[in-house]
Amino acid sequence: MKKIGFIDFYLDEWHANNYPIWIRENVQATGRDLDVAYAWAETKLAGGLDTISWCKKHKIKALTSIEAVVEKSDYLIVLAPDHPEHHERLGKIPLMSGKPVYMDKTFSPDVETGKRMFELAEQYHTPLFSSSALRFSNELVDLKKNNRRLKYVATTGSGTYKNYAVHQFEMIVSLLGVGAKHMKSLSTEHANLLHVEYDNGSQATLSQMQHMGFQLQLQFDNGEGLWIPQCTDMFPRLIESVLTFFETGTSSVPKAETLEVMALLDAGKKALENRDTWIKVTS
């Protein structure tokens, strides 16, 4: 049996609590011969389970170091989804291992850190994959199959910019690709509105308000439009993509697109501080 190792800042968080369940459901459905076997975390969340207790709950063996997880595992998942500022440090030894590494969203705190992590992985021939789950929703996967050229993508969603804007940018990049030119903010105190222009004339907007679901409004180059009122089944499809990546060593998301998402996040931070001012997107 192939063994997956978790590396986290603290383990009692939503992704770590659900990934073992979804991975085991996939294994039961597909017959894959793998499981989440090992875990290590640097600390514990105040009020949450410590590493030993979390591992007992999820039937996973707690190890005492990142090095031990890397040594014993065939595949590695670096979590800390709400703390990308720790990814470079937590991921250093995994990225030097030559073993496939899935780095949870948000990939990096900025595009330059993301570049360094890819460079380290490439130096040690380590397959590396990162993505928000929203890219894998049924609706986006089906839309991309028809190869219709998009001219405008408008996304909505909720949450804070730091932790949740990545989902909307992931959807935008998965549909429009790379090549964002600049961005400006027309945000208010309680709602973020970012507008992106591309070199090829395509445009996108990100609208972030509390209690808004993930939705898309699209316009194709022939003038036709489409509304996608919800995004479904993204996590089962993400898990399938991660496990396929582990087996093949090939990421379904190009490096250039992952770095473009980080570049958009960087530009968005600056735009939010400089309302109605064009900010260059640099990936």
Backbone as CSV, one residue per row, in Angstrom:
resi,resn,N_x,N_y,N_z,CA_x,CA_y,CA_z,C_x,C_y,C_z
1,MET,0.829,-1.197,0.000,0.000,0.000,0.000,0.869,1.254,0.000
2,LYS,0.506,2.224,-0.863,1.188,3.513,-0.881,0.661,4.369,0.267
3,LYS,1.576,5.120,0.872,1.224,5.858,2.089,1.361,7.361,1.872
4,ILE,0.327,8.083,2.311,0.302,9.542,2.228,0.645,10.121,3.590
5,GLY,1.492,11.143,3.585,1.851,11.821,4.823,1.347,13.251,4.824
6,PHE,0.762,13.669,5.945,0.296,15.046,6.134,1.342,15.841,6.904
7,ILE,1.593,17.059,6.464,2.436,18.013,7.183,1.611,19.283,7.316
8,ASP,1.440,19.768,8.555,0.534,20.890,8.777,1.112,21.827,9.831
9,PHE,0.569,23.028,9.864,0.897,23.969,10.938,0.177,23.515,12.204
10,TYR,-1.135,23.284,12.120,-1.885,22.556,13.145,-2.922,21.716,12.408
11,LEU,-3.219,20.533,12.952,-3.999,19.550,12.205,-5.507,19.676,12.375
12,ASP,-5.954,20.226,13.481,-7.395,20.298,13.708,-7.977,21.496,12.962
13,GLU,-7.996,21.374,11.619,-8.556,22.407,10.747,-9.377,21.714,9.655
14,TRP,-10.190,22.505,8.938,-11.237,21.931,8.086,-10.681,21.015,7.004
15,HIS,-9.607,21.411,6.346,-9.062,20.586,5.267,-8.513,19.268,5.815
16,ALA,-7.676,19.349,6.848,-7.097,18.123,7.414,-8.179,17.218,7.991
17,ASN,-9.243,17.797,8.514,-10.321,16.982,9.081,-11.125,16.259,8.011
18,ASN,-11.146,16.786,6.797,-11.966,16.190,5.741,-11.186,15.402,4.695
19,TYR,-9.947,15.773,4.429,-9.185,15.078,3.392,-9.087,13.568,3.629
20,PRO,-8.805,13.095,4.859,-8.737,11.630,5.031,-10.058,10.943,4.673
21,ILE,-11.184,11.578,5.016,-12.492,11.000,4.696,-12.661,10.904,3.187
22,TRP,-12.379,11.999,2.488,-12.577,12.030,1.032,-11.595,11.103,0.313
23,ILE,-10.361,11.035,0.803,-9.387,10.132,0.192,-9.839,8.684,0.352
24,ARG,-10.322,8.344,1.542,-10.762,6.969,1.779,-12.023,6.642,0.993
25,GLU,-12.901,7.618,0.801,-14.068,7.400,-0.056,-13.639,7.143,-1.491
26,ASN,-12.648,7.887,-1.978,-12.149,7.681,-3.330,-11.530,6.297,-3.465
27,VAL,-10.741,5.902,-2.467,-10.103,4.583,-2.491,-11.154,3.477,-2.531
28,GLN,-12.212,3.631,-1.737,-13.269,2.624,-1.721,-13.965,2.535,-3.072
29,ALA,-14.122,3.687,-3.725,-14.825,3.709,-5.012,-13.957,3.241,-6.172
30,THR,-12.653,3.488,-6.093,-11.772,3.218,-7.237,-10.903,1.986,-7.075
31,GLY,-10.732,1.528,-5.824,-9.861,0.387,-5.593,-8.387,0.748,-5.507
32,ARG,-8.083,2.039,-5.438,-6.684,2.436,-5.275,-6.109,1.810,-4.000
33,ASP,-4.812,1.514,-4.038,-4.141,0.892,-2.899,-3.288,1.932,-2.188
34,LEU,-3.954,2.844,-1.453,-3.242,3.887,-0.722,-4.097,4.370,0.441
35,ASP,-3.464,5.097,1.374,-4.199,5.651,2.509,-3.370,6.762,3.138
36,VAL,-4.052,7.601,3.913,-3.346,8.582,4.731,-2.801,7.839,5.935
37,ALA,-1.481,7.746,6.043,-0.861,6.889,7.048,-0.162,7.663,8.159
38,TYR,0.407,8.834,7.830,1.240,9.553,8.794,0.879,11.026,8.833
39,ALA,1.161,11.668,9.981,0.910,13.103,10.102,1.847,13.711,11.135
40,TRP,2.145,14.970,10.906,2.933,15.789,11.845,2.437,17.223,11.757
41,ALA,2.389,17.889,12.897,2.050,19.314,12.914,2.986,20.044,13.857
42,GLU,3.236,21.300,13.515,4.166,22.106,14.300,3.577,22.543,15.640
43,THR,2.271,22.802,15.654,1.644,23.317,16.863,0.207,22.824,16.916
44,LYS,-0.573,23.322,17.861,-1.999,23.010,17.935,-2.777,24.312,18.006
45,LEU,-3.975,24.297,17.442,-4.852,25.452,17.502,-5.453,25.545,18.893
46,ALA,-5.462,26.749,19.434,-6.055,26.940,20.765,-7.487,26.422,20.764
47,GLY,-7.773,25.520,21.689,-9.105,24.936,21.776,-9.312,23.735,20.872
48,GLY,-8.329,23.422,20.029,-8.445,22.300,19.110,-7.707,21.069,19.613
49,LEU,-7.805,19.986,18.844,-7.123,18.751,19.208,-5.621,18.884,18.987
50,ASP,-4.841,18.268,19.867,-3.405,18.196,19.612,-3.138,17.101,18.588
51,THR,-1.886,16.991,18.143,-1.555,16.065,17.061,-1.876,14.616,17.419
52,ILE,-1.525,14.181,18.634,-1.773,12.797,19.043,-3.262,12.492,19.035
53,SER,-4.055,13.396,19.607,-5.503,13.179,19.669,-6.121,13.205,18.284
54,TRP,-5.663,14.130,17.448,-6.199,14.206,16.087,-5.898,12.917,15.336
55,CYS,-4.685,12.425,15.454,-4.301,11.204,14.740,-5.099,9.993,15.223
56,LYS,-5.351,9.901,16.515,-6.174,8.801,17.022,-7.577,8.867,16.424
57,LYS,-8.127,10.061,16.355,-9.469,10.240,15.810,-9.551,9.795,14.361
58,HIS,-8.501,10.072,13.585,-8.535,9.796,12.148,-7.805,8.509,11.760
59,LYS,-7.352,7.742,12.752,-6.674,6.458,12.499,-5.433,6.667,11.611
60,ILE,-4.617,7.609,12.035,-3.376,7.958,11.357,-2.266,7.956,12.394
61,LYS,-1.057,7.551,12.010,0.048,7.492,12.949,0.739,8.844,13.062
62,ALA,0.849,9.349,14.276,1.547,10.605,14.512,3.048,10.368,14.510
63,LEU,3.783,11.199,13.794,5.242,11.127,13.789,5.813,12.391,14.425
64,THR,7.094,12.357,14.718,7.689,13.406,15.548,8.418,14.487,14.763
65,SER,8.472,14.375,13.426,9.194,15.380,12.647,8.746,15.352,11.192
66,ILE,9.018,16.444,10.508,8.781,16.486,9.063,9.640,15.430,8.379
67,GLU,10.893,15.317,8.831,11.812,14.356,8.222,11.247,12.934,8.274
68,ALA,10.624,12.579,9.402,10.068,11.232,9.540,8.895,11.022,8.587
69,VAL,8.040,12.022,8.456,6.908,11.904,7.527,7.418,11.737,6.100
70,VAL,8.399,12.536,5.723,8.944,12.462,4.363,9.589,11.104,4.108
71,GLU,10.326,10.602,5.085,11.022,9.327,4.917,10.043,8.162,4.757
72,LYS,8.980,8.123,5.549,8.082,6.982,5.573,6.994,7.025,4.503
73,SER,6.703,8.214,3.978,5.575,8.370,3.055,6.009,8.216,1.603
74,ASP,5.073,7.783,0.779,5.286,7.752,-0.672,4.861,9.069,-1.302
75,TYR,3.816,9.683,-0.730,3.257,10.926,-1.243,3.058,11.888,-0.078
76,LEU,3.141,13.194,-0.372,3.122,14.184,0.697,2.096,15.277,0.418
77,ILE,1.362,15.656,1.474,0.445,16.790,1.410,0.857,17.797,2.471
78,VAL,1.232,18.986,2.025,1.532,20.089,2.942,0.271,20.921,3.031
79,LEU,-0.301,21.008,4.209,-1.605,21.636,4.387,-1.464,23.119,4.764
80,ALA,-1.782,23.474,6.013,-1.757,24.880,6.455,-2.492,25.778,5.462
81,PRO,-3.755,25.441,5.119,-4.449,26.172,4.053,-4.667,27.651,4.348
82,ASP,-4.811,27.996,5.627,-5.006,29.408,5.973,-3.715,30.109,6.367
83,HIS,-2.595,29.411,6.209,-1.303,29.975,6.621,-0.235,29.742,5.556
84,PRO,-0.422,30.315,4.361,0.569,30.111,3.296,1.935,30.696,3.626
85,GLU,1.984,31.580,4.611,3.273,32.143,5.020,4.199,31.078,5.592
86,HIS,3.653,29.917,5.964,4.468,28.820,6.503,4.823,27.774,5.438
87,HIS,4.282,27.873,4.242,4.449,26.809,3.243,5.891,26.616,2.815
88,GLU,6.619,27.687,2.611,7.997,27.536,2.163,8.818,26.801,3.215
89,ARG,8.625,27.157,4.478,9.374,26.520,5.556,8.936,25.079,5.769
90,LEU,7.630,24.845,5.871,7.125,23.486,6.071,7.387,22.599,4.857
91,GLY,7.453,23.211,3.677,7.606,22.435,2.455,9.031,22.198,2.014
92,LYS,9.996,22.798,2.687,11.378,22.715,2.205,11.863,21.274,2.076
93,ILE,11.749,20.488,3.136,12.232,19.101,3.101,11.390,18.250,2.142
94,PRO,10.049,18.363,2.159,9.261,17.638,1.149,9.667,17.974,-0.279
95,LEU,9.925,19.250,-0.556,10.256,19.644,-1.923,11.651,19.182,-2.340
96,MET,12.461,18.751,-1.405,13.782,18.209,-1.703,13.770,16.688,-1.753
97,SER,12.578,16.074,-1.613,12.490,14.620,-1.444,12.412,13.839,-2.750
98,GLY,11.989,14.478,-3.831,11.735,13.756,-5.069,10.398,13.041,-5.089
99,LYS,9.639,13.125,-3.980,8.324,12.479,-3.899,7.235,13.496,-4.234
100,PRO,6.148,13.089,-4.886,5.104,14.037,-5.251,4.554,14.790,-4.045
101,VAL,4.433,16.101,-4.199,3.958,16.974,-3.118,2.739,17.746,-3.598
102,TYR,1.633,17.615,-2.866,0.494,18.502,-3.075,0.556,19.581,-2.013
103,MET,0.622,20.852,-2.430,0.664,21.997,-1.528,-0.718,22.634,-1.514
104,ASP,-1.353,22.629,-0.353,-2.728,23.106,-0.268,-2.818,24.596,-0.583
105,LYS,-4.018,25.034,-0.972,-4.231,26.459,-1.224,-4.103,27.210,0.107
106,THR,-3.800,28.441,0.174,-3.223,29.259,-0.873,-1.756,28.861,-1.012
107,PHE,-1.277,28.657,-2.249,0.038,28.080,-2.481,1.154,28.824,-1.748
108,SER,1.155,30.148,-1.845,2.252,30.919,-1.267,1.746,32.291,-0.835
109,PRO,2.473,32.975,0.051,2.037,34.300,0.489,2.234,35.370,-0.571
110,ASP,3.061,35.087,-1.575,3.306,36.026,-2.675,3.945,35.258,-3.826
111,VAL,3.979,35.884,-4.982,4.441,35.184,-6.176,5.933,34.851,-6.098
112,GLU,6.741,35.684,-5.476,8.177,35.409,-5.395,8.447,34.170,-4.549
113,THR,7.723,34.012,-3.446,7.876,32.791,-2.642,7.445,31.572,-3.456
114,GLY,6.353,31.718,-4.217,5.905,30.621,-5.064,6.950,30.206,-6.072
115,LYS,7.624,31.182,-6.680,8.691,30.874,-7.637,9.823,30.100,-6.965
116,ARG,10.187,30.524,-5.760,11.280,29.819,-5.059,10.909,28.368,-4.775
117,MET,9.662,28.117,-4.403,9.254,26.748,-4.106,9.269,25.886,-5.363
118,PHE,8.810,26.423,-6.475,8.881,25.667,-7.724,10.338,25.417,-8.122
119,GLU,11.196,26.408,-7.952,12.612,26.240,-8.297,13.257,25.152,-7.449
120,LEU,12.932,25.127,-6.159,13.485,24.091,-5.285,12.977,22.718,-5.711
121,ALA,11.691,22.610,-5.985,11.125,21.332,-6.427,11.784,20.860,-7.720
122,GLU,11.976,21.769,-8.652,12.591,21.400,-9.931,14.044,20.985,-9.744
123,GLN,14.741,21.648,-8.839,16.141,21.295,-8.574,16.271,19.849,-8.105
124,TYR,15.285,19.386,-7.313,15.345,18.035,-6.753,14.393,17.064,-7.475
125,HIS,13.884,17.479,-8.644,13.010,16.627,-9.460,11.800,16.140,-8.664
126,THR,11.229,17.063,-7.881,10.060,16.764,-7.061,8.797,17.250,-7.763
127,PRO,7.876,16.369,-8.134,6.602,16.818,-8.711,5.835,17.668,-7.689
128,LEU,5.300,18.806,-8.149,4.620,19.746,-7.255,3.304,20.187,-7.881
129,PHE,2.273,20.212,-7.073,0.923,20.543,-7.548,0.221,21.348,-6.474
130,SER,-0.482,22.416,-6.887,-1.295,23.193,-5.954,-2.493,23.758,-6.689
131,SER,-3.623,23.846,-5.998,-4.812,24.444,-6.606,-5.881,24.655,-5.552
132,SER,-6.720,25.645,-5.790,-7.992,25.730,-5.091,-8.929,24.670,-5.672
133,ALA,-9.814,24.164,-4.834,-10.759,23.151,-5.299,-11.747,23.697,-6.324
134,LEU,-11.979,25.010,-6.341,-13.014,25.575,-7.219,-12.749,25.311,-8.689
135,ARG,-11.486,25.189,-9.065,-11.129,24.859,-10.449,-11.770,23.544,-10.893
136,PHE,-12.042,22.647,-9.943,-12.474,21.295,-10.277,-13.980,21.092,-10.143
137,SER,-14.736,22.153,-9.962,-16.190,21.978,-9.870,-16.734,21.408,-11.177
138,ASN,-17.849,20.690,-11.073,-18.470,20.109,-12.272,-18.684,21.152,-13.353
139,GLU,-19.137,22.330,-12.921,-19.525,23.360,-13.875,-18.324,23.885,-14.659
140,LEU,-17.186,24.116,-13.989,-16.017,24.626,-14.693,-15.401,23.556,-15.578
141,VAL,-15.358,22.317,-15.089,-14.807,21.229,-15.890,-15.624,21.054,-17.167
142,ASP,-16.951,21.069,-17.036,-17.805,20.910,-18.213,-17.653,22.094,-19.164
143,LEU,-17.544,23.293,-18.613,-17.417,24.485,-19.445,-16.132,24.448,-20.271
144,LYS,-15.052,24.001,-19.663,-13.762,23.980,-20.364,-13.733,22.935,-21.477
145,LYS,-14.600,21.932,-21.393,-14.624,20.893,-22.415,-15.119,21.403,-23.761
146,ASN,-15.951,22.470,-23.752,-16.552,22.891,-25.024,-15.671,23.849,-25.814
147,ASN,-14.563,24.308,-25.211,-13.559,25.117,-25.929,-14.112,26.411,-26.522
148,ARG,-15.171,26.941,-25.955,-15.692,28.223,-26.427,-14.831,29.352,-25.844
149,ARG,-14.526,30.343,-26.660,-13.625,31.416,-26.224,-14.385,32.429,-25.376
150,LEU,-13.871,32.668,-24.186,-14.477,33.615,-23.265,-13.863,34.994,-23.428
151,LYS,-14.708,36.014,-23.314,-14.228,37.397,-23.329,-14.360,38.063,-21.967
152,TYR,-15.274,37.549,-21.142,-15.506,38.186,-19.839,-15.929,37.134,-18.828
153,VAL,-15.290,37.181,-17.651,-15.614,36.274,-16.552,-15.852,37.113,-15.304
154,ALA,-17.015,36.968,-14.688,-17.331,37.653,-13.434,-17.596,36.597,-12.366
155,THR,-16.858,36.649,-11.272,-17.016,35.680,-10.199,-17.520,36.368,-8.941
156,THR,-18.211,35.591,-8.103,-18.617,36.081,-6.788,-18.225,35.054,-5.739
157,GLY,-18.130,35.518,-4.505,-17.825,34.647,-3.386,-17.762,35.456,-2.106
158,SER,-17.599,34.771,-0.994,-17.572,35.447,0.295,-16.220,35.259,0.975
159,GLY,-16.148,35.600,2.239,-14.937,35.399,3.019,-13.976,36.570,2.936
160,THR,-12.873,36.441,3.665,-11.856,37.476,3.665,-10.991,37.377,2.416
161,TYR,-10.405,38.497,2.031,-9.522,38.485,0.860,-8.356,37.525,1.089
162,LYS,-7.728,37.575,2.242,-6.525,36.779,2.521,-6.761,35.289,2.317
163,ASN,-7.895,34.771,2.773,-8.105,33.324,2.738,-8.989,32.834,1.601
164,TYR,-9.816,33.706,1.012,-10.827,33.219,0.077,-10.754,33.808,-1.334
165,ALA,-10.032,34.908,-1.525,-9.923,35.455,-2.889,-9.261,34.460,-3.830
166,VAL,-8.402,33.589,-3.297,-7.717,32.602,-4.126,-8.711,31.755,-4.919
167,HIS,-9.882,31.471,-4.333,-10.848,30.612,-5.016,-11.385,31.283,-6.278
168,GLN,-11.691,32.574,-6.172,-12.206,33.275,-7.340,-11.115,33.475,-8.393
169,PHE,-9.907,33.811,-7.968,-8.823,33.960,-8.931,-8.504,32.627,-9.604
170,GLU,-8.629,31.532,-8.862,-8.390,30.207,-9.458,-9.396,29.936,-10.566
171,MET,-10.650,30.299,-10.335,-11.667,30.113,-11.367,-11.359,30.982,-12.583
172,ILE,-10.984,32.229,-12.345,-10.688,33.152,-13.440,-9.523,32.630,-14.282
173,VAL,-8.446,32.219,-13.618,-7.269,31.750,-14.347,-7.561,30.428,-15.066
174,SER,-8.343,29.556,-14.460,-8.646,28.280,-15.112,-9.442,28.504,-16.393
175,LEU,-10.194,29.601,-16.472,-11.006,29.883,-17.652,-10.319,30.802,-18.654
176,LEU,-9.567,31.793,-18.173,-8.943,32.765,-19.072,-7.450,32.522,-19.277
177,GLY,-6.847,31.654,-18.466,-5.424,31.376,-18.609,-4.567,32.505,-18.060
178,VAL,-3.329,32.543,-18.489,-2.388,33.553,-18.012,-2.396,34.747,-18.970
179,GLY,-1.781,35.842,-18.515,-1.700,37.023,-19.365,-2.435,38.228,-18.827
180,ALA,-2.792,38.209,-17.535,-3.419,39.383,-16.938,-2.451,40.559,-17.004
181,LYS,-2.971,41.717,-17.390,-2.135,42.898,-17.588,-2.122,43.801,-16.357
182,HIS,-3.308,44.205,-15.920,-3.384,45.058,-14.742,-4.754,44.920,-14.091
183,MET,-4.866,45.510,-12.892,-6.051,45.345,-12.067,-6.307,46.634,-11.313
184,LYS,-7.589,46.924,-11.065,-7.916,48.030,-10.187,-9.041,47.636,-9.239
185,SER,-9.124,48.340,-8.118,-10.151,48.091,-7.118,-11.167,49.216,-7.125
186,LEU,-12.439,48.821,-7.097,-13.543,49.765,-6.872,-14.331,49.286,-5.659
187,SER,-13.586,48.890,-4.634,-14.164,48.266,-3.449,-14.742,49.299,-2.492
188,THR,-15.609,48.821,-1.604,-16.156,49.636,-0.532,-15.657,49.086,0.797
189,GLU,-16.130,49.638,1.874,-15.654,49.218,3.187,-15.934,47.748,3.467
190,HIS,-17.073,47.260,3.008,-17.484,45.902,3.351,-17.607,44.970,2.149
191,ALA,-17.187,45.400,0.979,-17.277,44.549,-0.209,-16.102,44.840,-1.130
192,ASN,-15.474,43.777,-1.611,-14.351,43.918,-2.536,-14.832,43.753,-3.972
193,LEU,-14.381,44.656,-4.836,-14.663,44.557,-6.264,-13.374,44.863,-7.019
194,LEU,-12.834,43.853,-7.706,-11.589,43.982,-8.442,-11.844,43.694,-9.917
195,HIS,-11.270,44.532,-10.774,-11.442,44.391,-12.218,-10.076,44.120,-12.849
196,VAL,-10.012,43.095,-13.691,-8.758,42.654,-14.314,-8.875,42.777,-15.828
197,GLU,-7.845,43.322,-16.465,-7.787,43.370,-17.921,-6.612,42.545,-18.412
198,TYR,-6.812,41.887,-19.568,-5.811,40.996,-20.157,-5.238,41.606,-21.430
199,ASP,-4.055,41.155,-21.795,-3.389,41.641,-23.006,-4.223,41.381,-24.257
200,ASN,-4.999,40.284,-24.249,-5.772,39.921,-25.443,-7.161,40.551,-25.476
201,GLY,-7.445,41.456,-24.531,-8.735,42.132,-24.507,-9.768,41.501,-23.600
202,SER,-9.513,40.302,-23.093,-10.442,39.675,-22.153,-10.443,40.444,-20.834
203,GLN,-11.535,40.307,-20.089,-11.657,40.993,-18.816,-12.289,40.068,-17.786
204,ALA,-12.047,40.389,-16.502,-12.631,39.609,-15.417,-12.901,40.523,-14.237
205,THR,-13.897,40.168,-13.430,-14.130,40.862,-12.177,-14.290,39.847,-11.058
206,LEU,-13.818,40.241,-9.891,-13.968,39.471,-8.657,-14.809,40.312,-7.715
207,SER,-15.928,39.753,-7.260,-16.803,40.434,-6.313,-16.883,39.604,-5.044
208,GLN,-16.524,40.214,-3.923,-16.440,39.473,-2.662,-17.287,40.182,-1.607
209,MET,-18.382,39.506,-1.227,-19.269,40.021,-0.184,-19.646,38.878,0.745
210,GLN,-19.915,39.200,1.987,-20.290,38.163,2.932,-21.588,37.492,2.511
211,HIS,-21.648,36.181,2.725,-22.828,35.359,2.451,-23.113,35.191,0.957
212,MET,-22.149,35.503,0.106,-22.305,35.249,-1.321,-21.737,33.875,-1.662
213,GLY,-22.478,33.088,-2.431,-21.962,31.805,-2.879,-21.016,31.977,-4.056
214,PHE,-20.289,30.924,-4.369,-19.405,30.958,-5.544,-20.257,30.803,-6.799
215,GLN,-20.268,31.858,-7.611,-21.032,31.885,-8.852,-20.184,32.509,-9.952
216,LEU,-20.616,32.297,-11.202,-19.940,32.914,-12.348,-20.960,33.438,-13.336
217,GLN,-20.638,34.578,-13.939,-21.341,35.083,-15.103,-20.314,35.220,-16.223
218,LEU,-20.651,34.677,-17.388,-19.681,34.557,-18.463,-20.232,35.149,-19.753
219,GLN,-19.329,35.736,-20.535,-19.692,36.168,-21.890,-18.674,35.610,-22.861
220,PHE,-19.188,34.993,-23.936,-18.332,34.409,-24.953,-18.058,35.429,-26.054
221,ASP,-17.095,35.110,-26.917,-16.694,36.082,-27.940,-17.771,36.313,-28.997
222,ASN,-18.798,35.450,-29.048,-19.897,35.670,-29.993,-21.038,36.479,-29.373
223,GLY,-20.838,36.954,-28.140,-21.833,37.773,-27.466,-22.792,37.002,-26.586
224,GLU,-22.803,35.676,-26.688,-23.679,34.874,-25.842,-23.172,34.877,-24.402
225,GLY,-24.102,34.714,-23.455,-23.743,34.712,-22.041,-24.202,33.451,-21.340
226,LEU,-23.677,33.256,-20.136,-24.031,32.081,-19.341,-23.895,32.433,-17.868
227,TRP,-24.882,32.010,-17.084,-24.834,32.181,-15.630,-24.679,30.824,-14.981
228,ILE,-23.690,30.698,-14.096,-23.480,29.474,-13.336,-23.809,29.790,-11.878
229,PRO,-24.975,29.353,-11.374,-25.444,29.778,-10.055,-24.781,29.081,-8.878
230,GLN,-24.086,27.976,-9.124,-23.385,27.302,-8.040,-22.270,26.434,-8.598
231,CYS,-21.316,26.134,-7.741,-20.193,25.264,-8.109,-20.280,24.008,-7.248
232,THR,-20.333,22.838,-7.881,-20.622,21.606,-7.169,-19.517,20.562,-7.340
233,ASP,-19.461,19.650,-6.364,-18.576,18.473,-6.387,-17.105,18.825,-6.550
234,MET,-16.705,20.036,-6.111,-15.312,20.406,-6.341,-14.329,19.582,-5.506
235,PHE,-14.711,19.200,-4.300,-13.747,18.488,-3.459,-13.531,17.037,-3.898
236,PRO,-14.571,16.268,-4.252,-14.291,14.930,-4.795,-13.420,14.980,-6.044
237,ARG,-13.666,15.974,-6.919,-12.854,16.091,-8.133,-11.429,16.530,-7.803
238,LEU,-11.275,17.411,-6.816,-9.928,17.787,-6.391,-9.167,16.572,-5.884
239,ILE,-9.795,15.802,-5.008,-9.131,14.619,-4.453,-8.753,13.640,-5.556
240,GLU,-9.633,13.427,-6.516,-9.318,12.558,-7.651,-8.094,13.069,-8.395
241,SER,-8.034,14.385,-8.598,-6.899,14.971,-9.312,-5.611,14.827,-8.514
242,VAL,-5.686,15.020,-7.195,-4.500,14.875,-6.341,-3.993,13.443,-6.364
243,LEU,-4.891,12.470,-6.243,-4.461,11.072,-6.211,-3.912,10.623,-7.565
244,THR,-4.489,11.126,-8.637,-3.940,10.839,-9.969,-2.551,11.450,-10.109
245,PHE,-2.390,12.664,-9.592,-1.070,13.308,-9.585,-0.061,12.462,-8.825
246,PHE,-0.452,11.938,-7.668,0.465,11.085,-6.912,0.895,9.873,-7.734
247,GLU,-0.038,9.282,-8.428,0.256,8.063,-9.187,1.088,8.338,-10.435
248,THR,0.883,9.486,-11.064,1.546,9.775,-12.343,2.724,10.728,-12.223
249,GLY,2.744,11.544,-11.155,3.775,12.565,-11.027,3.553,13.768,-11.930
250,THR,2.370,13.858,-12.537,2.061,14.953,-13.458,0.902,15.775,-12.914
251,SER,1.115,17.065,-12.731,0.086,17.961,-12.219,-0.911,18.310,-13.312
252,SER,-2.181,18.401,-12.945,-3.215,18.810,-13.897,-3.304,20.329,-14.025
253,VAL,-2.563,21.048,-13.195,-2.568,22.517,-13.240,-1.164,22.996,-13.608
254,PRO,-1.008,23.719,-14.706,0.318,24.199,-15.098,0.928,25.132,-14.049
255,LYS,2.223,25.037,-13.893,2.958,25.935,-13.000,2.639,27.395,-13.299
256,ALA,2.576,27.755,-14.577,2.332,29.149,-14.954,0.989,29.638,-14.430
257,GLU,-0.011,28.766,-14.379,-1.321,29.176,-13.890,-1.305,29.343,-12.374
258,THR,-0.607,28.463,-11.667,-0.496,28.609,-10.214,0.188,29.928,-9.859
259,LEU,1.263,30.262,-10.568,1.963,31.517,-10.299,1.129,32.725,-10.730
260,GLU,0.318,32.584,-11.765,-0.571,33.673,-12.173,-1.593,33.974,-11.072
261,VAL,-2.126,32.929,-10.443,-3.049,33.140,-9.324,-2.366,33.918,-8.210
262,MET,-1.115,33.560,-7.899,-0.382,34.274,-6.853,-0.122,35.723,-7.261
263,ALA,0.181,35.938,-8.528,0.428,37.304,-9.017,-0.839,38.145,-8.928
264,LEU,-1.989,37.552,-9.225,-3.253,38.269,-9.094,-3.546,38.607,-7.640
265,LEU,-3.262,37.677,-6.739,-3.440,37.964,-5.310,-2.542,39.114,-4.866
266,ASP,-1.289,39.107,-5.332,-0.364,40.202,-5.002,-0.890,41.540,-5.503
267,ALA,-1.305,41.567,-6.769,-1.809,42.811,-7.360,-3.083,43.260,-6.654
268,GLY,-3.916,42.298,-6.278,-5.153,42.640,-5.586,-4.907,43.294,-4.240
269,LYS,-3.908,42.814,-3.513,-3.567,43.441,-2.224,-3.208,44.909,-2.421
270,LYS,-2.392,45.170,-3.431,-1.993,46.554,-3.706,-3.182,47.383,-4.176
271,ALA,-4.027,46.790,-5.016,-5.190,47.515,-5.536,-6.145,47.899,-4.413
272,LEU,-6.320,47.013,-3.442,-7.215,47.309,-2.328,-6.707,48.476,-1.480
273,GLU,-5.403,48.713,-1.523,-4.818,49.831,-0.785,-4.779,51.118,-1.605
274,ASN,-5.080,51.018,-2.903,-4.978,52.166,-3.812,-6.205,52.187,-4.727
275,ARG,-7.332,52.579,-4.172,-8.606,52.485,-4.891,-8.575,53.245,-6.219
276,ASP,-9.185,52.634,-7.237,-9.342,53.229,-8.567,-8.001,53.584,-9.212
277,THR,-7.015,52.714,-8.997,-5.681,52.903,-9.576,-5.249,51.598,-10.226
278,TRP,-4.799,51.663,-11.479,-4.352,50.444,-12.151,-3.053,49.943,-11.508
279,ILE,-3.044,48.649,-11.158,-1.890,47.988,-10.585,-1.438,46.902,-11.540
280,LYS,-0.177,46.921,-11.904,0.355,45.926,-12.841,0.362,44.540,-12.213
281,VAL,-0.015,43.549,-13.003,0.050,42.148,-12.570,1.374,41.580,-13.066
282,THR,2.222,41.163,-12.127,3.559,40.687,-12.466,3.741,39.273,-11.965
283,SER,3.817,38.318,-12.910,4.032,36.915,-12.521,5.424,36.448,-12.933
